[in-house]
């Protein structure tokens, strides 16, 4: 009965999906009880139904970017007479399309699904939804449906050397999935709750309160000691490169950059600034039997930068210059080396000549343990032109330096 009454909130029912389009479906899972002062984790599963199109589909979707938005999920309170929609204040979100939909070489958040396949994601309920809940009330989070970014048919590997994914087509992820929960307050208040929330924000204090409550259980003191040891050591990131075996003169050519987080399976996720993966690459040429860095004698100056404007505050969990990884995961981006109008390759390279490229390594300007949901309230400052190193905090909050080692070289050949 409740599902039928909620149908008025659905904007894109299943029958709005064209039969020739990718048939994607969303399901949601979460506990039936929500604590007003502890993290509330939701599981998102996107599955693809079988169809006549046997190729995998590439698309972009992330709960934080596509679900918890002004046009996304509806939060409704159950009443004696029906349902009462709850208004959410989204004013703190940046209205910046470049930060939420990244085209071309940058493939962060690109998902690949074969027919019958599925992918799962976890996301903590954002503070702006959590803080409006009232103890003892029953609520529904309902996905009304919406359009999401469509990349292309095929695999990620098939887009190597072609500049990555660069399509503006939108497809429908139909509405209807929902979760129902009842909010409640903890019986015993955490003594430091008010102080910590004022200092680190709502979501981070939820995480700390959850840890405090775990430590009240006998036998969990060892976990606290382990967490303290973890906080003293930087994470380990390794970089590998991949590319097409050949490059044609004047054709688009990009290399795939994979950044892997190597850690024990039970280690915490990390957030980090991705600026060092923009330009820290070198081309090598074979000279006298040895691979030597190629020195491009061009100035490298193109256009201009405005550098006298104030630094810009950004939320690390929502800004495109930051990403999050769990142990064993990889972040994938692309480095473009050539377009029709320009090239970073030797212009005098002859057909058949082999070239190599490597990532040089470097120090990450900002990193911290914790995933996107833990850092929703974390703000740092970038230069006014946005893609420089983090300016504040300059010392990364006192954390140890995270130095990423150089990658191995990969080879490709020039062809006419």
C-alpha positions as CSV (number, residue, x, y, z in Angstrom):
1,X,0.0,0.0,0.0
2,X,2.8,2.4,0.9
3,X,4.6,1.7,-2.3
4,X,1.5,2.5,-4.3
5,X,0.9,5.7,-2.4
6,X,4.6,6.7,-3.0
7,X,4.1,6.3,-6.8
8,X,3.4,10.0,-7.1
9,X,7.0,10.7,-6.2
10,X,8.4,8.6,-9.1
11,X,9.4,10.8,-12.1
12,X,10.9,8.1,-14.4
13,X,9.1,4.7,-14.1
14,X,10.5,1.6,-15.8
15,X,8.4,2.1,-18.9
16,X,10.2,5.3,-19.7
17,X,13.4,3.4,-20.6
18,X,13.6,2.9,-24.4
19,X,14.0,-0.8,-25.3
20,X,17.2,-0.1,-27.3
21,X,18.8,1.7,-24.3
22,X,20.9,0.0,-21.6
23,X,18.5,-1.6,-19.2
24,X,19.9,-0.6,-15.8
25,X,18.1,-1.1,-12.5
26,X,18.9,0.2,-9.0
27,X,18.3,-1.6,-5.7
28,X,18.8,-0.2,-2.2
29,X,19.6,-1.9,1.1
30,X,20.0,-0.4,4.6
31,X,19.1,-1.2,8.3
32,X,15.5,-0.7,9.4
33,X,16.7,1.5,12.3
34,X,18.8,4.7,12.1
35,X,20.7,6.2,15.0
36,X,20.6,10.0,15.1
37,X,24.3,10.1,16.1
38,X,25.9,7.2,14.3
39,X,26.8,6.6,10.6
40,X,23.9,5.2,8.5
41,X,25.3,3.1,5.6
42,X,23.3,2.4,2.5
43,X,24.2,-0.2,-0.1
44,X,23.5,0.7,-3.7
45,X,23.4,-2.0,-6.4
46,X,23.1,-1.2,-10.1
47,X,22.4,-4.3,-12.2
48,X,22.0,-4.6,-16.0
49,X,19.3,-6.8,-17.4
50,X,20.0,-9.1,-20.3
51,X,19.2,-7.7,-23.8
52,X,20.0,-8.1,-27.5
53,X,23.0,-5.9,-27.0
54,X,25.8,-8.2,-25.8
55,X,28.5,-5.6,-25.5
56,X,29.3,-4.2,-22.0
57,X,28.1,-0.7,-21.3
58,X,30.2,2.1,-19.9
59,X,28.4,4.7,-17.8
60,X,28.9,7.1,-14.9
61,X,27.0,7.0,-11.6
62,X,27.9,7.7,-8.0
63,X,25.5,8.1,-5.0
64,X,27.0,11.3,-3.8
65,X,26.9,12.9,-7.3
66,X,23.7,11.4,-8.7
67,X,21.5,10.2,-5.8
68,X,21.9,12.7,-3.0
69,X,21.1,15.8,-5.1
70,X,18.3,18.4,-5.3
71,X,16.7,16.4,-8.2
72,X,17.6,13.0,-6.8
73,X,16.3,11.0,-3.8
74,X,13.1,12.1,-2.1
75,X,13.1,11.9,1.7
76,X,9.5,11.6,3.1
77,X,8.2,11.2,6.6
78,X,5.3,8.8,7.3
79,X,2.3,10.4,8.9
80,X,-1.1,9.1,10.0
81,X,-2.6,10.5,6.7
82,X,0.1,9.7,4.2
83,X,3.5,11.1,3.5
84,X,5.2,14.4,4.2
85,X,8.1,15.4,1.9
86,X,11.1,16.7,3.8
87,X,12.9,19.7,2.4
88,X,16.7,19.4,2.3
89,X,19.1,22.3,2.3
90,X,21.5,21.8,-0.6
91,X,22.9,25.3,-0.6
92,X,26.4,24.1,0.6
93,X,26.8,22.1,-2.6
94,X,28.9,23.7,-5.4
95,X,27.0,24.2,-8.6
96,X,29.9,23.3,-10.8
97,X,29.3,20.8,-13.6
98,X,33.0,20.3,-14.1
99,X,33.3,18.7,-10.7
100,X,30.6,16.2,-11.0
101,X,30.7,15.0,-14.7
102,X,34.3,14.6,-16.0
103,X,34.6,14.0,-19.7
104,X,37.4,12.9,-21.9
105,X,40.5,11.4,-20.4
106,X,39.5,11.3,-16.7
107,X,37.6,8.1,-16.1
108,X,37.0,8.4,-12.4
109,X,33.6,6.8,-11.4
110,X,33.2,5.1,-14.8
111,X,31.4,1.7,-14.4
112,X,31.4,-1.2,-16.8
113,X,28.6,-3.7,-16.9
114,X,28.1,-6.8,-19.1
115,X,24.5,-8.1,-19.6
116,X,23.4,-9.7,-16.3
117,X,26.2,-8.0,-14.4
118,X,26.0,-5.8,-11.3
119,X,28.1,-3.4,-9.2
120,X,27.7,-2.5,-5.6
121,X,28.6,0.8,-3.8
122,X,28.3,1.9,-0.2
123,X,27.6,5.4,1.0
124,X,26.9,7.0,4.4
125,X,23.8,9.1,4.6
126,X,25.0,12.7,4.1
127,X,24.7,15.1,7.1
128,X,22.1,17.4,5.4
129,X,19.7,14.4,5.3
130,X,20.7,12.9,8.6
131,X,20.4,16.1,10.7
132,X,16.7,16.8,9.8
133,X,15.5,13.4,11.2
134,X,13.5,13.2,14.4
135,X,13.7,10.4,16.9
136,X,10.7,8.0,16.8
137,X,9.7,9.1,13.2
138,X,9.5,6.7,10.3
139,X,10.9,7.7,6.9
140,X,11.3,6.5,3.4
141,X,14.2,7.4,1.0
142,X,12.8,6.9,-2.5
143,X,14.7,7.1,-5.8
144,X,12.4,8.9,-8.2
145,X,14.4,8.0,-11.2
146,X,16.6,10.2,-13.4
147,X,19.1,10.4,-16.2
148,X,22.7,9.4,-15.8
149,X,25.9,9.9,-17.8
150,X,26.2,7.3,-20.6
151,X,29.7,6.6,-21.9
152,X,29.6,4.1,-24.7
153,X,29.1,0.4,-25.6
154,X,32.3,-1.6,-25.1
155,X,35.0,-2.0,-22.5
156,X,37.3,0.5,-20.8
157,X,40.3,-1.1,-22.5
158,X,38.8,-0.5,-26.0
159,X,38.9,3.2,-25.3
160,X,42.7,3.2,-24.7
161,X,44.5,5.5,-27.1
162,X,41.2,7.1,-28.2
163,X,41.1,9.9,-25.6
164,X,38.8,7.9,-23.2
165,X,35.1,8.4,-22.9
166,X,33.6,11.6,-24.3
167,X,29.9,11.3,-24.9
168,X,27.0,13.5,-23.8
169,X,24.2,10.9,-24.1
170,X,22.0,10.4,-21.1
171,X,20.2,7.2,-20.1
172,X,17.4,6.6,-17.7
173,X,17.9,4.9,-14.3
174,X,14.2,4.2,-13.5
175,X,12.7,5.1,-10.2
176,X,10.9,3.1,-7.5
177,X,13.7,1.7,-5.3
178,X,13.4,2.7,-1.7
179,X,14.4,2.0,1.9
180,X,12.2,2.5,5.0
181,X,13.7,3.2,8.4
182,X,12.8,4.5,11.9
183,X,15.1,7.1,13.5
184,X,16.1,6.8,17.2
185,X,18.3,8.5,19.7
186,X,21.0,6.6,21.7
187,X,20.0,5.9,25.3
188,X,23.4,6.9,26.7
189,X,24.9,10.2,25.3
190,X,28.5,10.3,24.3
191,X,30.1,12.7,26.8
192,X,32.3,14.4,24.1
193,X,29.5,14.7,21.5
194,X,29.0,18.5,21.6
195,X,32.6,19.4,21.7
196,X,33.6,17.1,18.9
197,X,30.7,18.0,16.6
198,X,31.6,21.7,17.0
199,X,35.2,20.9,16.1
200,X,35.1,18.3,13.3
201,X,31.5,18.4,12.1
202,X,28.4,16.1,12.2
203,X,29.6,13.2,10.1
204,X,33.1,12.9,11.6
205,X,31.7,13.1,15.1
206,X,29.3,10.3,14.2
207,X,32.3,8.2,13.2
208,X,34.1,9.0,16.5
209,X,31.1,8.3,18.5
210,X,30.7,4.9,16.8
211,X,34.3,4.1,17.7
212,X,33.8,5.3,21.3
213,X,30.8,2.9,21.6
214,X,32.7,0.0,20.2
215,X,35.5,0.6,22.8
216,X,32.9,0.3,25.6
217,X,32.6,-3.4,24.7
218,X,35.2,-5.5,26.5
219,X,37.9,-6.9,24.3
220,X,37.9,-3.9,21.8
221,X,40.8,-2.0,23.3
222,X,43.2,-3.7,20.9
223,X,41.3,-2.1,18.0
224,X,42.1,1.4,19.4
225,X,45.8,0.5,19.6
226,X,45.8,-0.7,16.0
227,X,44.1,2.5,14.8
228,X,46.7,4.6,16.5
229,X,49.5,2.7,14.8
230,X,47.8,3.1,11.5
231,X,47.5,6.9,11.9
232,X,51.3,7.2,12.2
233,X,52.1,5.6,8.8
234,X,51.3,7.0,5.4
235,X,49.4,4.7,2.9
236,X,51.2,3.0,0.0
237,X,50.2,4.0,-3.6
238,X,51.7,2.4,-6.7
239,X,51.3,3.6,-10.3
240,X,51.1,1.5,-13.5
241,X,50.7,2.7,-17.1
242,X,49.1,1.2,-20.1
243,X,48.6,2.4,-23.7
244,X,47.9,1.4,-27.3
245,X,50.9,-0.2,-29.0
246,X,51.1,2.5,-31.7
247,X,50.4,6.2,-32.2
248,X,49.6,7.8,-35.5
249,X,50.8,11.3,-36.3
250,X,48.1,13.9,-35.6
251,X,45.8,11.4,-33.9
252,X,44.5,11.5,-30.4
253,X,46.8,9.5,-28.1
254,X,46.4,9.0,-24.3
255,X,47.9,6.7,-21.7
256,X,45.9,5.0,-19.0
257,X,47.2,5.7,-15.5
258,X,46.2,3.3,-12.7
259,X,46.9,4.3,-9.1
260,X,46.5,1.3,-6.7
261,X,46.1,1.5,-2.9
262,X,48.1,-1.4,-1.4
263,X,47.1,-2.3,2.1
264,X,45.7,-5.1,4.3
265,X,42.0,-5.9,3.5
266,X,40.9,-4.4,6.9
267,X,42.8,-1.1,6.5
268,X,40.8,2.1,6.3
269,X,40.1,3.8,3.0
270,X,42.0,7.0,2.1
271,X,41.2,10.3,0.4
272,X,44.0,12.1,-1.5
273,X,44.7,15.0,-3.9
274,X,45.3,13.9,-7.5
275,X,47.3,16.9,-8.7
276,X,50.6,15.1,-9.2
277,X,49.1,12.9,-11.9
278,X,48.5,15.8,-14.2
279,X,51.9,16.5,-15.6
280,X,54.7,14.5,-13.9
281,X,55.5,12.3,-17.0
282,X,58.6,12.0,-19.2
283,X,59.0,10.8,-22.7
284,X,62.1,8.6,-23.4
285,X,64.0,8.1,-26.7
286,X,66.6,5.4,-27.5
287,X,70.0,7.1,-27.9
288,X,73.3,5.2,-28.3
289,X,71.6,2.0,-26.9
290,X,70.2,3.7,-23.8
291,X,66.8,5.2,-23.0
292,X,67.3,8.9,-22.3
293,X,64.7,11.5,-21.2
294,X,63.6,13.5,-24.2
295,X,64.1,17.2,-23.6
296,X,61.4,19.2,-25.3
297,X,62.9,22.6,-26.1
298,X,59.5,24.2,-26.2
299,X,58.8,26.7,-23.4
300,X,55.7,24.7,-22.3
301,X,53.8,28.0,-21.8
302,X,50.3,28.0,-23.2
303,X,47.8,30.8,-22.4
304,X,47.9,32.4,-19.0
305,X,47.0,31.9,-15.3
306,X,45.3,34.2,-12.9
307,X,47.5,33.9,-9.8
308,X,46.6,37.0,-7.8
309,X,43.1,35.9,-6.8
310,X,42.4,34.4,-3.3
311,X,42.7,30.7,-2.7
312,X,39.5,28.7,-3.2
313,X,37.9,26.5,-0.4
314,X,36.7,23.1,-1.7
315,X,35.1,20.1,-0.1
316,X,37.5,17.1,-0.7
317,X,34.6,14.6,-0.9
318,X,32.9,16.5,-3.7
319,X,35.7,18.1,-5.7
320,X,37.0,16.5,-8.9
321,X,40.7,17.0,-7.8
322,X,40.3,14.5,-5.0
323,X,39.5,10.8,-5.0
324,X,39.0,8.0,-2.5
325,X,40.2,4.4,-2.5
326,X,39.7,1.3,-0.4
327,X,42.4,-1.3,0.1
328,X,43.0,-3.1,-3.2
329,X,41.1,-0.6,-5.3
330,X,42.5,1.4,-8.3
331,X,41.8,4.9,-9.3
332,X,42.1,5.3,-13.1
333,X,42.8,8.5,-15.1
334,X,44.1,9.3,-18.5
335,X,47.1,11.5,-19.5
336,X,46.7,12.9,-23.0
337,X,50.0,13.1,-25.0
338,X,48.7,14.1,-28.4
339,X,45.7,15.8,-30.0
340,X,45.1,16.9,-33.6
341,X,46.3,20.4,-32.9
342,X,49.2,19.7,-30.5
343,X,51.6,17.0,-29.3
344,X,53.9,16.3,-26.4
345,X,55.8,13.7,-28.5
346,X,58.9,14.4,-30.5
347,X,57.8,15.9,-33.8
348,X,60.8,14.5,-35.6
349,X,60.1,10.9,-34.5
350,X,60.3,8.7,-37.6
351,X,57.7,6.0,-38.5
352,X,58.6,2.8,-36.7
353,X,60.6,4.6,-33.9
354,X,59.9,3.3,-30.4
355,X,59.2,5.8,-27.6
356,X,58.7,5.2,-23.9
357,X,56.9,7.1,-21.2
358,X,56.9,6.9,-17.4
359,X,55.3,8.6,-14.4
360,X,58.1,10.3,-12.4
361,X,56.6,10.0,-9.0
362,X,56.1,12.7,-6.4
363,X,54.7,13.9,-3.1
364,X,50.9,14.0,-2.7
365,X,50.0,17.5,-1.4
366,X,47.1,16.3,0.8
367,X,45.9,12.9,2.0
368,X,43.9,11.5,5.0
369,X,42.5,8.2,6.2
370,X,38.8,7.8,5.6
371,X,36.5,7.6,2.6
372,X,34.3,10.3,0.9
373,X,31.5,9.9,3.5
374,X,33.9,10.5,6.4
375,X,35.3,13.7,4.7
376,X,32.0,15.3,3.6
377,X,32.8,18.2,6.0
378,X,36.5,18.4,5.2
379,X,37.5,21.6,3.5
380,X,40.9,22.6,2.1
381,X,42.1,25.5,-0.1
382,X,43.3,25.3,-3.6
383,X,44.9,28.0,-5.8
384,X,42.4,30.2,-7.6
385,X,43.1,28.2,-10.8
386,X,42.2,25.0,-8.9
387,X,44.7,22.5,-10.3
388,X,47.7,23.4,-8.2
389,X,48.8,21.9,-4.9
390,X,46.8,22.3,-1.7
391,X,47.6,25.6,-0.1
392,X,45.9,25.2,3.2
393,X,46.7,23.2,5.3
394,X,50.3,23.5,4.0
395,X,51.6,20.7,6.2
396,X,48.8,18.3,5.4
397,X,47.5,18.6,9.0
398,X,50.8,17.2,10.4
399,X,50.4,13.8,8.7
400,X,53.5,12.0,7.4
401,X,54.5,12.7,3.8
402,X,52.9,10.5,1.2
403,X,55.5,10.0,-1.6
404,X,54.4,8.0,-4.6
405,X,57.2,6.1,-6.4
406,X,57.9,6.4,-10.2
407,X,56.2,3.9,-12.5
408,X,57.9,1.5,-14.9
409,X,58.2,2.7,-18.5
410,X,55.8,1.6,-21.2
411,X,56.6,1.5,-24.9
412,X,54.8,2.4,-28.1
413,X,55.7,3.0,-31.7
414,X,55.1,5.8,-34.1
415,X,53.3,5.1,-37.3
416,X,52.3,7.2,-40.3
